[in-house]
């Protein structure tokens, strides 16, 4: 994975992504994870996570992931209950009155 890190770092406005890119850049230059953590003044645990993400997924792995905790499942409500199919994911059927 050979990237033009100075160009990538300069092109991003996200400071957190910039730090992660710097970490990956230092890794490719041969610095140890401990040296990277000291240089960037971050924890070694964070550097280890970033390195793992970079080695597994490349640059895309360094971008922040969307967490799933806020996804809400909505069920359409119809004035006609027979409109809802019987194989609903809820595991029950709605019978008209």
Phi, psi and omega per residue, in radians:
X1 nan 1.660 -3.128
X2 -1.884 1.983 -3.093
X3 -2.131 2.765 3.049
X4 -1.567 1.424 -3.034
X5 -1.079 -0.741 3.125
X6 -1.004 -0.671 3.135
X7 -1.209 -0.741 3.110
X8 -1.109 -0.756 -3.118
X9 -1.119 -0.727 -3.132
X10 -1.224 -0.466 -3.055
X11 -1.485 -0.237 -3.113
X12 -1.677 2.505 3.085
X13 -1.777 -0.094 -3.131
X14 -1.458 1.978 -3.080
X15 -1.137 -0.565 3.129
X16 -1.219 -0.722 3.079
X17 -1.128 -0.637 3.128
X18 -1.070 -0.731 3.107
X19 -1.118 -0.739 3.128
X20 -1.124 -0.698 3.092
X21 -1.134 -0.675 3.075
X22 -1.076 -0.716 3.120
X23 -1.081 -0.796 3.125
X24 -1.131 -0.654 3.106
X25 -1.082 -0.819 3.125
X26 -1.118 -0.614 3.107
X27 -1.086 -0.766 -3.133
X28 -1.210 -0.381 3.080
X29 -1.425 -0.128 3.055
X30 1.796 0.086 3.106
X31 -1.266 2.631 3.084
X32 -1.364 2.874 3.134
X33 -1.120 -0.631 3.101
X34 -1.142 -0.748 3.110
X35 -1.111 -0.709 3.119
X36 -1.089 -0.787 -3.137
X37 -1.062 -0.756 3.135
X38 -1.160 -0.751 -3.104
X39 -1.127 -0.736 -3.105
X40 -1.534 -0.105 3.140
X41 1.029 0.852 3.072
X42 -2.283 2.970 -3.123
X43 -1.307 2.675 3.100
X44 -1.156 -0.547 3.098
X45 -1.064 -0.776 3.113
X46 -1.082 -0.803 3.124
X47 -1.044 -0.741 3.124
X48 -1.058 -0.717 3.111
X49 -1.123 -0.766 -3.123
X50 -1.151 -0.726 3.134
X51 -1.121 -0.757 3.117
X52 -1.065 -0.779 3.128
X53 -1.107 -0.715 -3.134
X54 -1.179 -0.768 -3.118
X55 -1.214 -0.521 -3.126
X56 -1.442 -0.775 -2.974
X57 -2.117 -0.025 -3.105
X58 1.344 -2.699 -3.109
X59 -1.041 -0.644 3.141
X60 -1.027 -0.588 3.139
X61 -1.147 -0.339 -3.130
X62 -1.488 -0.286 3.128
X63 -1.311 2.553 -3.074
X64 -1.120 2.364 3.122
X65 -1.501 2.591 3.071
X66 -1.425 2.229 -3.140
X67 -1.432 2.615 -3.044
X68 -1.634 0.054 -3.023
X69 -1.170 -0.371 -3.048
X70 -1.797 0.038 3.139
X71 -1.267 2.250 -3.100
X72 -2.010 2.306 3.099
X73 -1.543 2.236 3.120
X74 -1.982 2.516 3.116
X75 -2.019 2.184 -3.138
X76 -1.152 2.422 3.122
X77 -1.878 2.216 -3.111
X78 -1.995 2.522 3.075
X79 -1.173 -0.338 3.133
X80 -1.876 1.813 -3.084
X81 -1.063 -0.438 -3.141
X82 -1.251 -0.202 3.099
X83 -1.197 -0.522 -3.121
X84 -1.317 2.171 -3.102
X85 -1.152 2.702 -3.089
X86 -1.273 -0.295 3.138
X87 -1.687 0.745 3.127
X88 -1.158 2.623 3.139
X89 -1.198 -0.085 -3.114
X90 -1.389 -0.314 3.108
X91 1.530 0.208 3.073
X92 -2.484 2.870 3.115
X93 -1.981 2.718 3.119
X94 -1.922 2.112 3.134
X95 -1.690 2.424 3.089
X96 -1.174 2.664 -3.116
X97 -1.198 nan nan
